[in-house]
Amino acid sequence: MTDLPHLHAFARGLERDRDAVNAALTLPYSNGPTEGVNTKTKRIARQMHGRAGFTLLRHRVLLG
């Protein structure tokens, strides 16, 4: 059998964070919506990098 060090490291991480994994799989709420807003804001900031100041960035985030 081929050794899979990345898979073993992943499994060790899951074991170390067992409480967090159990909570993520059993609790009815999620931080997905928050992560979505963060991703969208970062995407807009990357698109506007170096083009405008904070005022325009804020305007695009609030409208987006």
All heavy atoms as TSV, in Angstrom:
chain	resi	resn	atom	element	x	y	z
A	1	MET	N	N	0.845	-1.186	0.000
A	1	MET	CA	C	0.000	0.000	0.000
A	1	MET	C	C	0.894	1.254	0.000
A	1	MET	O	O	1.876	1.347	0.713
A	1	MET	CB	C	-0.896	-0.015	1.227
A	1	MET	CG	C	-1.833	1.153	1.269
A	1	MET	SD	S	-2.983	0.945	2.637
A	1	MET	CE	C	-3.334	2.611	2.962
A	2	THR	N	N	0.532	2.222	-0.812
A	2	THR	CA	C	1.284	3.465	-0.907
A	2	THR	C	C	1.025	4.327	0.322
A	2	THR	O	O	-0.108	4.467	0.766
A	2	THR	CB	C	0.869	4.242	-2.171
A	2	THR	OG1	O	1.035	3.401	-3.287
A	2	THR	CG2	C	1.702	5.486	-2.330
A	3	ASP	N	N	2.087	4.885	0.861
A	3	ASP	CA	C	1.925	5.779	2.009
A	3	ASP	C	C	1.326	7.100	1.536
A	3	ASP	O	O	1.738	7.649	0.515
A	3	ASP	CB	C	3.291	6.014	2.666
A	3	ASP	CG	C	3.148	6.728	3.996
A	3	ASP	OD1	O	2.102	6.548	4.651
A	3	ASP	OD2	O	4.081	7.447	4.371
A	4	LEU	N	N	0.352	7.600	2.260
A	4	LEU	CA	C	-0.323	8.848	1.912
A	4	LEU	C	C	-0.148	9.856	3.052
A	4	LEU	O	O	-1.043	10.030	3.888
A	4	LEU	CB	C	-1.810	8.583	1.658
A	4	LEU	CG	C	-2.129	7.563	0.568
A	4	LEU	CD1	C	-3.596	7.228	0.568
A	4	LEU	CD2	C	-1.687	8.095	-0.783
A	5	PRO	N	N	0.996	10.541	3.095
A	5	PRO	CA	C	1.280	11.424	4.240
A	5	PRO	C	C	0.271	12.560	4.385
A	5	PRO	O	O	-0.075	12.944	5.505
A	5	PRO	CB	C	2.685	11.952	3.956
A	5	PRO	CG	C	2.910	11.738	2.508
A	5	PRO	CD	C	2.079	10.550	2.117
A	6	HIS	N	N	-0.231	13.093	3.270
A	6	HIS	CA	C	-1.192	14.195	3.362
A	6	HIS	C	C	-2.506	13.713	3.962
A	6	HIS	O	O	-3.128	14.419	4.765
A	6	HIS	CB	C	-1.428	14.826	1.991
A	6	HIS	CG	C	-0.202	15.451	1.410
A	6	HIS	ND1	N	0.429	16.518	2.001
A	6	HIS	CD2	C	0.517	15.151	0.308
A	6	HIS	CE1	C	1.485	16.857	1.282
A	6	HIS	NE2	N	1.569	16.030	0.248
A	7	LEU	N	N	-2.928	12.522	3.597
A	7	LEU	CA	C	-4.159	11.960	4.154
A	7	LEU	C	C	-3.987	11.674	5.642
A	7	LEU	O	O	-4.882	11.947	6.447
A	7	LEU	CB	C	-4.545	10.684	3.402
A	7	LEU	CG	C	-5.844	10.030	3.847
A	7	LEU	CD1	C	-7.023	10.981	3.664
A	7	LEU	CD2	C	-6.080	8.752	3.074
A	8	HIS	N	N	-2.826	11.152	6.021
A	8	HIS	CA	C	-2.570	10.883	7.435
A	8	HIS	C	C	-2.555	12.191	8.241
A	8	HIS	O	O	-3.102	12.248	9.351
A	8	HIS	CB	C	-1.244	10.145	7.624
A	8	HIS	CG	C	-1.251	8.765	7.064
A	8	HIS	ND1	N	-2.074	7.764	7.529
A	8	HIS	CD2	C	-0.534	8.209	6.053
A	8	HIS	CE1	C	-1.868	6.658	6.835
A	8	HIS	NE2	N	-0.936	6.903	5.933
A	9	ALA	N	N	-1.963	13.234	7.693
A	9	ALA	CA	C	-1.928	14.528	8.380
A	9	ALA	C	C	-3.341	15.088	8.525
A	9	ALA	O	O	-3.702	15.632	9.578
A	9	ALA	CB	C	-1.044	15.504	7.609
A	10	PHE	N	N	-4.154	14.944	7.493
A	10	PHE	CA	C	-5.540	15.403	7.545
A	10	PHE	C	C	-6.305	14.653	8.644
A	10	PHE	O	O	-7.028	15.253	9.443
A	10	PHE	CB	C	-6.207	15.200	6.184
A	10	PHE	CG	C	-7.654	15.574	6.156
A	10	PHE	CD1	C	-8.053	16.894	6.236
A	10	PHE	CD2	C	-8.628	14.593	6.045
A	10	PHE	CE1	C	-9.396	17.236	6.209
A	10	PHE	CE2	C	-9.969	14.920	6.013
A	10	PHE	CZ	C	-10.349	16.250	6.104
A	11	ALA	N	N	-6.139	13.335	8.681
A	11	ALA	CA	C	-6.829	12.516	9.688
A	11	ALA	C	C	-6.376	12.898	11.102
A	11	ALA	O	O	-7.197	12.969	12.030
A	11	ALA	CB	C	-6.578	11.046	9.425
A	12	ARG	N	N	-5.088	13.158	11.285
A	12	ARG	CA	C	-4.596	13.581	12.606
A	12	ARG	C	C	-5.220	14.913	13.011
A	12	ARG	O	O	-5.588	15.119	14.167
A	12	ARG	CB	C	-3.072	13.695	12.597
A	12	ARG	CG	C	-2.355	12.387	12.787
A	12	ARG	CD	C	-0.870	12.594	13.083
A	12	ARG	NE	N	-0.189	13.407	12.085
A	12	ARG	CZ	C	0.353	12.941	10.950
A	12	ARG	NH1	N	0.295	11.653	10.675
A	12	ARG	NH2	N	0.954	13.754	10.109
A	13	GLY	N	N	-5.345	15.819	12.045
A	13	GLY	CA	C	-5.976	17.116	12.328
A	13	GLY	C	C	-7.425	16.956	12.749
A	13	GLY	O	O	-7.905	17.640	13.657
A	14	LEU	N	N	-8.150	16.051	12.081
A	14	LEU	CA	C	-9.539	15.799	12.468
A	14	LEU	C	C	-9.616	15.229	13.880
A	14	LEU	O	O	-10.492	15.612	14.659
A	14	LEU	CB	C	-10.204	14.829	11.485
A	14	LEU	CG	C	-10.506	15.363	10.094
A	14	LEU	CD1	C	-11.118	14.265	9.237
A	14	LEU	CD2	C	-11.418	16.568	10.150
A	15	GLU	N	N	-8.712	14.321	14.197
A	15	GLU	CA	C	-8.694	13.746	15.542
A	15	GLU	C	C	-8.387	14.814	16.597
A	15	GLU	O	O	-9.010	14.846	17.652
A	15	GLU	CB	C	-7.645	12.632	15.636
A	15	GLU	CG	C	-8.100	11.324	15.070
A	15	GLU	CD	C	-9.280	10.734	15.834
A	15	GLU	OE1	O	-9.339	10.869	17.080
A	15	GLU	OE2	O	-10.148	10.142	15.180
A	16	ARG	N	N	-7.448	15.691	16.286
A	16	ARG	CA	C	-7.086	16.753	17.231
A	16	ARG	C	C	-8.247	17.707	17.470
A	16	ARG	O	O	-8.439	18.212	18.570
A	16	ARG	CB	C	-5.905	17.549	16.660
A	16	ARG	CG	C	-4.818	17.807	17.645
A	16	ARG	CD	C	-3.653	18.447	16.986
A	16	ARG	NE	N	-3.519	17.803	15.679
A	16	ARG	CZ	C	-2.724	18.158	14.690
A	16	ARG	NH1	N	-1.951	19.171	14.841
A	16	ARG	NH2	N	-2.666	17.532	13.568
A	17	ASP	N	N	-9.039	17.964	16.429
A	17	ASP	CA	C	-10.163	18.903	16.512
A	17	ASP	C	C	-11.497	18.174	16.571
A	17	ASP	O	O	-12.495	18.639	16.039
A	17	ASP	CB	C	-10.139	19.836	15.304
A	17	ASP	CG	C	-8.914	20.730	15.289
A	17	ASP	OD1	O	-8.383	21.012	16.374
A	17	ASP	OD2	O	-8.501	21.136	14.195
A	18	ARG	N	N	-11.520	17.027	17.221
A	18	ARG	CA	C	-12.727	16.187	17.247
A	18	ARG	C	C	-13.954	16.954	17.742
A	18	ARG	O	O	-15.039	16.821	17.177
A	18	ARG	CB	C	-12.506	14.958	18.115
A	18	ARG	CG	C	-13.701	14.036	18.167
A	18	ARG	CD	C	-13.434	12.832	19.032
A	18	ARG	NE	N	-12.556	11.892	18.394
A	18	ARG	CZ	C	-12.974	10.802	17.771
A	18	ARG	NH1	N	-14.247	10.518	17.716
A	18	ARG	NH2	N	-12.111	9.994	17.202
A	19	ASP	N	N	-13.815	17.768	18.777
A	19	ASP	CA	C	-14.963	18.525	19.297
A	19	ASP	C	C	-15.522	19.475	18.239
A	19	ASP	O	O	-16.738	19.582	18.062
A	19	ASP	CB	C	-14.578	19.311	20.547
A	19	ASP	CG	C	-14.306	18.410	21.737
A	19	ASP	OD1	O	-14.814	17.260	21.745
A	19	ASP	OD2	O	-13.593	18.856	22.658
A	20	ALA	N	N	-14.634	20.167	17.527
A	20	ALA	CA	C	-15.086	21.089	16.487
A	20	ALA	C	C	-15.746	20.335	15.342
A	20	ALA	O	O	-16.758	20.783	14.792
A	20	ALA	CB	C	-13.909	21.908	15.966
A	21	VAL	N	N	-15.203	19.194	14.971
A	21	VAL	CA	C	-15.783	18.385	13.889
A	21	VAL	C	C	-17.172	17.905	14.296
A	21	VAL	O	O	-18.128	18.006	13.516
A	21	VAL	CB	C	-14.865	17.193	13.542
A	21	VAL	CG1	C	-15.552	16.245	12.571
A	21	VAL	CG2	C	-13.553	17.690	12.951
A	22	ASN	N	N	-17.306	17.402	15.518
A	22	ASN	CA	C	-18.620	16.949	15.992
A	22	ASN	C	C	-19.626	18.094	16.003
A	22	ASN	O	O	-20.780	17.924	15.600
A	22	ASN	CB	C	-18.511	16.326	17.380
A	22	ASN	CG	C	-17.870	14.963	17.343
A	22	ASN	OD1	O	-17.885	14.292	16.324
A	22	ASN	ND2	N	-17.293	14.562	18.448
A	23	ALA	N	N	-19.214	19.267	16.464
A	23	ALA	CA	C	-20.110	20.423	16.494
A	23	ALA	C	C	-20.536	20.811	15.078
A	23	ALA	O	O	-21.708	21.099	14.826
A	23	ALA	CB	C	-19.429	21.598	17.193
A	24	ALA	N	N	-19.595	20.810	14.142
A	24	ALA	CA	C	-19.910	21.197	12.763
A	24	ALA	C	C	-20.907	20.238	12.120
A	24	ALA	O	O	-21.745	20.644	11.320
A	24	ALA	CB	C	-18.632	21.254	11.934
A	25	LEU	N	N	-20.821	18.966	12.489
A	25	LEU	CA	C	-21.697	17.974	11.864
A	25	LEU	C	C	-23.040	17.816	12.569
A	25	LEU	O	O	-23.973	17.269	11.975
A	25	LEU	CB	C	-20.983	16.618	11.819
A	25	LEU	CG	C	-19.731	16.576	10.949
A	25	LEU	CD1	C	-19.035	15.237	11.100
A	25	LEU	CD2	C	-20.077	16.845	9.494
A	26	THR	N	N	-23.157	18.289	13.803
A	26	THR	CA	C	-24.384	18.040	14.549
A	26	THR	C	C	-25.199	19.279	14.878
A	26	THR	O	O	-26.406	19.171	15.079
A	26	THR	CB	C	-24.080	17.305	15.874
A	26	THR	OG1	O	-23.189	18.105	16.644
A	26	THR	CG2	C	-23.453	15.950	15.612
A	27	LEU	N	N	-24.591	20.452	14.941
A	27	LEU	CA	C	-25.326	21.654	15.307
A	27	LEU	C	C	-26.084	22.217	14.105
A	27	LEU	O	O	-25.637	22.093	12.962
A	27	LEU	CB	C	-24.379	22.709	15.879
A	27	LEU	CG	C	-23.712	22.306	17.194
A	27	LEU	CD1	C	-22.724	23.370	17.640
A	27	LEU	CD2	C	-24.750	22.067	18.272
A	28	PRO	N	N	-27.236	22.855	14.342
A	28	PRO	CA	C	-28.086	23.306	13.238
A	28	PRO	C	C	-27.652	24.625	12.592
A	28	PRO	O	O	-28.254	25.051	11.624
A	28	PRO	CB	C	-29.454	23.473	13.907
A	28	PRO	CG	C	-29.138	23.825	15.313
A	28	PRO	CD	C	-27.883	23.039	15.644
A	29	TYR	N	N	-26.633	25.282	13.111
A	29	TYR	CA	C	-26.235	26.556	12.534
A	29	TYR	C	C	-24.841	26.478	11.934
A	29	TYR	O	O	-24.091	25.565	12.199
A	29	TYR	CB	C	-26.312	27.693	13.557
A	29	TYR	CG	C	-25.855	27.330	14.929
A	29	TYR	CD1	C	-24.515	27.343	15.260
A	29	TYR	CD2	C	-26.780	26.957	15.891
A	29	TYR	CE1	C	-24.093	27.002	16.528
A	29	TYR	CE2	C	-26.359	26.608	17.162
A	29	TYR	CZ	C	-25.023	26.638	17.469
A	29	TYR	OH	O	-24.602	26.300	18.721
A	30	SER	N	N	-24.549	27.484	11.112
A	30	SER	CA	C	-23.311	27.475	10.347
A	30	SER	C	C	-22.814	28.901	10.170
A	30	SER	O	O	-23.590	29.850	10.231
A	30	SER	CB	C	-23.604	26.839	8.985
A	30	SER	OG	O	-22.688	27.245	8.015
A	31	ASN	N	N	-21.534	29.058	9.882
A	31	ASN	CA	C	-20.996	30.389	9.597
A	31	ASN	C	C	-20.883	30.609	8.090
A	31	ASN	O	O	-20.204	31.517	7.635
A	31	ASN	CB	C	-19.652	30.600	10.302
A	31	ASN	CG	C	-18.557	29.746	9.736
A	31	ASN	OD1	O	-18.809	28.742	9.079
A	31	ASN	ND2	N	-17.318	30.127	9.980
A	32	GLY	N	N	-21.560	29.788	7.305
A	32	GLY	CA	C	-21.533	29.905	5.850
A	32	GLY	C	C	-21.907	31.276	5.324
A	32	GLY	O	O	-21.214	31.832	4.467
A	33	PRO	N	N	-23.021	31.865	5.786
A	33	PRO	CA	C	-23.382	33.202	5.298
A	33	PRO	C	C	-22.302	34.245	5.580
A	33	PRO	O	O	-22.005	35.088	4.731
A	33	PRO	CB	C	-24.673	33.522	6.048
A	33	PRO	CG	C	-25.271	32.184	6.339
A	33	PRO	CD	C	-24.087	31.289	6.622
A	34	THR	N	N	-21.681	34.180	6.753
A	34	THR	CA	C	-20.611	35.121	7.091
A	34	THR	C	C	-19.416	34.935	6.171
A	34	THR	O	O	-18.841	35.901	5.661
A	34	THR	CB	C	-20.169	34.926	8.552
A	34	THR	OG1	O	-21.306	35.105	9.389
A	34	THR	CG2	C	-19.092	35.905	8.934
A	35	GLU	N	N	-19.054	33.677	5.923
A	35	GLU	CA	C	-17.931	33.402	5.020
A	35	GLU	C	C	-18.244	33.888	3.601
A	35	GLU	O	O	-17.362	34.370	2.889
A	35	GLU	CB	C	-17.610	31.913	5.010
A	35	GLU	CG	C	-17.025	31.407	6.316
A	35	GLU	CD	C	-15.723	32.085	6.681
A	35	GLU	OE1	O	-14.951	32.441	5.775
A	35	GLU	OE2	O	-15.474	32.262	7.888
A	36	GLY	N	N	-19.507	33.775	3.193
A	36	GLY	CA	C	-19.893	34.253	1.872
A	36	GLY	C	C	-19.709	35.752	1.733
A	36	GLY	O	O	-19.227	36.247	0.706
A	37	VAL	N	N	-20.095	36.499	2.763
A	37	VAL	CA	C	-19.923	37.956	2.742
A	37	VAL	C	C	-18.443	38.304	2.706
A	37	VAL	O	O	-18.015	39.196	1.957
A	37	VAL	CB	C	-20.621	38.606	3.958
A	37	VAL	CG1	C	-20.247	40.069	4.089
A	37	VAL	CG2	C	-22.126	38.459	3.840
A	38	ASN	N	N	-17.621	37.607	3.500
A	38	ASN	CA	C	-16.175	37.862	3.497
A	38	ASN	C	C	-15.574	37.604	2.124
A	38	ASN	O	O	-14.767	38.394	1.628
A	38	ASN	CB	C	-15.472	36.979	4.531
A	38	ASN	CG	C	-15.752	37.416	5.944
A	38	ASN	OD1	O	-16.184	38.535	6.184
A	38	ASN	ND2	N	-15.517	36.523	6.883
A	39	THR	N	N	-15.966	36.495	1.500
A	39	THR	CA	C	-15.441	36.155	0.179
A	39	THR	C	C	-15.818	37.216	-0.847
A	39	THR	O	O	-14.993	37.645	-1.657
A	39	THR	CB	C	-15.976	34.776	-0.257
A	39	THR	OG1	O	-15.552	33.812	0.694
A	39	THR	CG2	C	-15.472	34.398	-1.637
A	40	LYS	N	N	-17.074	37.648	-0.807
A	40	LYS	CA	C	-17.538	38.661	-1.760
A	40	LYS	C	C	-16.793	39.976	-1.563
A	40	LYS	O	O	-16.363	40.613	-2.540
A	40	LYS	CB	C	-19.039	38.871	-1.568
A	40	LYS	CG	C	-19.664	39.803	-2.561
A	40	LYS	CD	C	-21.163	39.704	-2.436
A	40	LYS	CE	C	-21.729	41.034	-2.102
A	40	LYS	NZ	N	-23.170	41.033	-1.933
A	41	THR	N	N	-16.595	40.381	-0.319
A	41	THR	CA	C	-15.887	41.625	-0.027
A	41	THR	C	C	-14.436	41.552	-0.503
A	41	THR	O	O	-13.926	42.497	-1.111
A	41	THR	CB	C	-15.937	41.916	1.485
A	41	THR	OG1	O	-17.304	41.969	1.895
A	41	THR	CG2	C	-15.259	43.221	1.815
A	42	LYS	N	N	-13.780	40.425	-0.256
A	42	LYS	CA	C	-12.393	40.263	-0.706
A	42	LYS	C	C	-12.297	40.286	-2.227
A	42	LYS	O	O	-11.356	40.843	-2.792
A	42	LYS	CB	C	-11.815	38.960	-0.164
A	42	LYS	CG	C	-11.517	39.003	1.316
A	42	LYS	CD	C	-10.962	37.668	1.776
A	42	LYS	CE	C	-10.667	37.676	3.246
A	42	LYS	NZ	N	-10.068	36.411	3.672
A	43	ARG	N	N	-13.262	39.665	-2.907
A	43	ARG	CA	C	-13.257	39.663	-4.368
A	43	ARG	C	C	-13.364	41.086	-4.907
A	43	ARG	O	O	-12.614	41.488	-5.803
A	43	ARG	CB	C	-14.411	38.812	-4.909
A	43	ARG	CG	C	-14.460	38.776	-6.428
A	43	ARG	CD	C	-15.621	37.961	-6.963
A	43	ARG	NE	N	-16.886	38.232	-6.321
A	43	ARG	CZ	C	-17.693	39.249	-6.623
A	43	ARG	NH1	N	-17.348	40.113	-7.546
A	43	ARG	NH2	N	-18.830	39.414	-5.991
A	44	ILE	N	N	-14.276	41.869	-4.348
A	44	ILE	CA	C	-14.433	43.262	-4.786
A	44	ILE	C	C	-13.163	44.046	-4.514
A	44	ILE	O	O	-12.697	44.821	-5.371
A	44	ILE	CB	C	-15.647	43.908	-4.082
A	44	ILE	CG1	C	-16.943	43.282	-4.585
A	44	ILE	CG2	C	-15.665	45.412	-4.311
A	44	ILE	CD1	C	-18.176	43.687	-3.795
A	45	ALA	N	N	-12.555	43.859	-3.350
A	45	ALA	CA	C	-11.319	44.575	-3.014
A	45	ALA	C	C	-10.200	44.212	-3.983
A	45	ALA	O	O	-9.429	45.079	-4.416
A	45	ALA	CB	C	-10.907	44.264	-1.586
A	46	ARG	N	N	-10.098	42.919	-4.347
A	46	ARG	CA	C	-9.067	42.518	-5.313
A	46	ARG	C	C	-9.315	43.148	-6.679
A	46	ARG	O	O	-8.382	43.582	-7.354
A	46	ARG	CB	C	-9.037	40.996	-5.443
A	46	ARG	CG	C	-8.281	40.312	-4.342
A	46	ARG	CD	C	-8.002	38.858	-4.661
A	46	ARG	NE	N	-9.216	38.083	-4.836
A	46	ARG	CZ	C	-9.865	37.449	-3.878
A	46	ARG	NH1	N	-9.412	37.505	-2.642
A	46	ARG	NH2	N	-10.947	36.763	-4.124
A	47	GLN	N	N	-10.568	43.193	-7.098
A	47	GLN	CA	C	-10.890	43.779	-8.400
A	47	GLN	C	C	-10.552	45.265	-8.446
A	47	GLN	O	O	-10.179	45.790	-9.485
A	47	GLN	CB	C	-12.379	43.604	-8.712
A	47	GLN	CG	C	-12.774	42.193	-9.029
A	47	GLN	CD	C	-14.284	42.047	-9.153
A	47	GLN	OE1	O	-15.052	42.909	-8.751
A	47	GLN	NE2	N	-14.704	40.921	-9.707
A	48	MET	N	N	-10.690	45.948	-7.318
A	48	MET	CA	C	-10.488	47.398	-7.293
A	48	MET	C	C	-9.086	47.797	-6.834
A	48	MET	O	O	-8.803	48.981	-6.709
A	48	MET	CB	C	-11.526	48.033	-6.374
A	48	MET	CG	C	-12.929	47.873	-6.890
A	48	MET	SD	S	-14.106	48.748	-5.896
A	48	MET	CE	C	-13.530	50.416	-6.049
A	49	HIS	N	N	-8.214	46.839	-6.584
A	49	HIS	CA	C	-6.895	47.136	-6.033
A	49	HIS	C	C	-6.172	48.205	-6.845
A	49	HIS	O	O	-5.951	48.067	-8.036
A	49	HIS	CB	C	-6.042	45.875	-5.984
A	49	HIS	CG	C	-4.686	46.107	-5.425
A	49	HIS	ND1	N	-4.481	46.366	-4.088
A	49	HIS	CD2	C	-3.477	46.156	-6.008
A	49	HIS	CE1	C	-3.194	46.557	-3.893
A	49	HIS	NE2	N	-2.564	46.425	-5.033
A	50	GLY	N	N	-5.817	49.295	-6.172
A	50	GLY	CA	C	-5.039	50.356	-6.797
A	50	GLY	C	C	-5.841	51.289	-7.684
A	50	GLY	O	O	-5.290	52.222	-8.246
A	51	ARG	N	N	-7.135	51.067	-7.813
A	51	ARG	CA	C	-7.928	51.886	-8.729
A	51	ARG	C	C	-8.641	53.041	-8.050
A	51	ARG	O	O	-8.951	54.036	-8.670
A	51	ARG	CB	C	-8.968	51.019	-9.430
A	51	ARG	CG	C	-8.348	50.013	-10.342
A	51	ARG	CD	C	-9.389	49.492	-11.307
A	51	ARG	NE	N	-8.763	48.529	-12.197
A	51	ARG	CZ	C	-8.962	47.235	-12.142
A	51	ARG	NH1	N	-9.802	46.742	-11.276
A	51	ARG	NH2	N	-8.353	46.438	-12.972
A	52	ALA	N	N	-8.993	52.859	-6.797
A	52	ALA	CA	C	-9.784	53.893	-6.135
A	52	ALA	C	C	-9.538	53.840	-4.643
A	52	ALA	O	O	-8.949	52.908	-4.126
A	52	ALA	CB	C	-11.264	53.679	-6.442
A	53	GLY	N	N	-10.070	54.817	-3.968
A	53	GLY	CA	C	-9.893	54.882	-2.522
A	53	GLY	C	C	-10.959	54.100	-1.767
A	53	GLY	O	O	-11.817	53.415	-2.336
A	54	PHE	N	N	-10.896	54.232	-0.466
A	54	PHE	CA	C	-11.793	53.502	0.412
A	54	PHE	C	C	-13.252	53.874	0.180
A	54	PHE	O	O	-14.141	53.029	0.266
A	54	PHE	CB	C	-11.409	53.755	1.872
A	54	PHE	CG	C	-12.322	53.061	2.832
A	54	PHE	CD1	C	-12.234	51.689	3.023
A	54	PHE	CD2	C	-13.276	53.775	3.535
A	54	PHE	CE1	C	-13.088	51.043	3.900
A	54	PHE	CE2	C	-14.124	53.137	4.414
A	54	PHE	CZ	C	-14.026	51.764	4.599
A	55	THR	N	N	-13.538	55.135	-0.150
A	55	THR	CA	C	-14.921	55.576	-0.331
A	55	THR	C	C	-15.607	54.791	-1.448
A	55	THR	O	O	-16.738	54.309	-1.271
A	55	THR	CB	C	-14.966	57.086	-0.649
A	55	THR	OG1	O	-14.274	57.782	0.398
A	55	THR	CG2	C	-16.391	57.575	-0.729
A	56	LEU	N	N	-14.949	54.627	-2.576
A	56	LEU	CA	C	-15.546	53.881	-3.681
A	56	LEU	C	C	-15.643	52.394	-3.346
A	56	LEU	O	O	-16.645	51.741	-3.669
A	56	LEU	CB	C	-14.746	54.081	-4.961
A	56	LEU	CG	C	-15.327	53.426	-6.220
A	56	LEU	CD1	C	-16.757	53.914	-6.473
A	56	LEU	CD2	C	-14.458	53.717	-7.419
A	57	LEU	N	N	-14.630	51.854	-2.684
A	57	LEU	CA	C	-14.681	50.458	-2.263
A	57	LEU	C	C	-15.875	50.226	-1.339
A	57	LEU	O	O	-16.638	49.280	-1.517
A	57	LEU	CB	C	-13.385	50.065	-1.546
A	57	LEU	CG	C	-13.372	48.675	-0.908
A	57	LEU	CD1	C	-13.562	47.589	-1.955
A	57	LEU	CD2	C	-12.091	48.462	-0.136
A	58	ARG	N	N	-16.063	51.109	-0.374
A	58	ARG	CA	C	-17.193	50.995	0.552
A	58	ARG	C	C	-18.510	51.050	-0.208
A	58	ARG	O	O	-19.422	50.264	0.043
A	58	ARG	CB	C	-17.130	52.130	1.572
A	58	ARG	CG	C	-18.247	52.108	2.587
A	58	ARG	CD	C	-18.072	53.244	3.608
A	58	ARG	NE	N	-19.132	53.233	4.566
A	58	ARG	CZ	C	-20.309	53.819	4.386
A	58	ARG	NH1	N	-20.572	54.489	3.277
A	58	ARG	NH2	N	-21.238	53.766	5.319
A	59	HIS	N	N	-18.628	51.951	-1.156
A	59	HIS	CA	C	-19.840	52.093	-1.959
A	59	HIS	C	C	-20.135	50.796	-2.730
A	59	HIS	O	O	-21.270	50.320	-2.738
A	59	HIS	CB	C	-19.687	53.280	-2.916
A	59	HIS	CG	C	-20.902	53.579	-3.713
A	59	HIS	ND1	N	-22.042	54.095	-3.134
A	59	HIS	CD2	C	-21.164	53.436	-5.019
A	59	HIS	CE1	C	-22.957	54.253	-4.070
A	59	HIS	NE2	N	-22.448	53.856	-5.226
A	60	ARG	N	N	-19.116	50.218	-3.356
A	60	ARG	CA	C	-19.321	48.968	-4.106
A	60	ARG	C	C	-19.704	47.811	-3.206
A	60	ARG	O	O	-20.544	46.998	-3.568
A	60	ARG	CB	C	-18.066	48.607	-4.889
A	60	ARG	CG	C	-17.909	49.469	-6.112
A	60	ARG	CD	C	-17.266	48.804	-7.290
A	60	ARG	NE	N	-17.604	47.434	-7.539
A	60	ARG	CZ	C	-16.804	46.586	-8.162
A	60	ARG	NH1	N	-15.614	46.985	-8.560
A	60	ARG	NH2	N	-17.163	45.356	-8.389
A	61	VAL	N	N	-19.099	47.733	-2.016
A	61	VAL	CA	C	-19.437	46.658	-1.081
A	61	VAL	C	C	-20.880	46.798	-0.623
A	61	VAL	O	O	-21.635	45.826	-0.582
A	61	VAL	CB	C	-18.470	46.647	0.118
A	61	VAL	CG1	C	-18.978	45.727	1.228
A	61	VAL	CG2	C	-17.086	46.213	-0.331
A	62	LEU	N	N	-21.295	48.023	-0.296
A	62	LEU	CA	C	-22.663	48.229	0.183
A	62	LEU	C	C	-23.698	47.980	-0.909
A	62	LEU	O	O	-24.801	47.489	-0.628
A	62	LEU	CB	C	-22.822	49.634	0.734
A	62	LEU	CG	C	-22.057	49.919	2.028
A	62	LEU	CD1	C	-22.191	51.383	2.416
A	62	LEU	CD2	C	-22.548	49.025	3.148
A	63	LEU	N	N	-23.356	48.263	-2.142
A	63	LEU	CA	C	-24.302	48.019	-3.257
A	63	LEU	C	C	-24.280	46.574	-3.734
A	63	LEU	O	O	-25.256	46.107	-4.315
A	63	LEU	CB	C	-23.981	48.943	-4.441
A	63	LEU	CG	C	-24.310	50.410	-4.238
A	63	LEU	CD1	C	-23.891	51.210	-5.468
A	63	LEU	CD2	C	-25.780	50.602	-3.950
A	64	GLY	N	N	-23.149	45.891	-3.506
A	64	GLY	CA	C	-22.986	44.536	-4.022
A	64	GLY	C	C	-23.706	43.542	-3.194
A	64	GLY	O	O	-24.182	42.535	-3.501
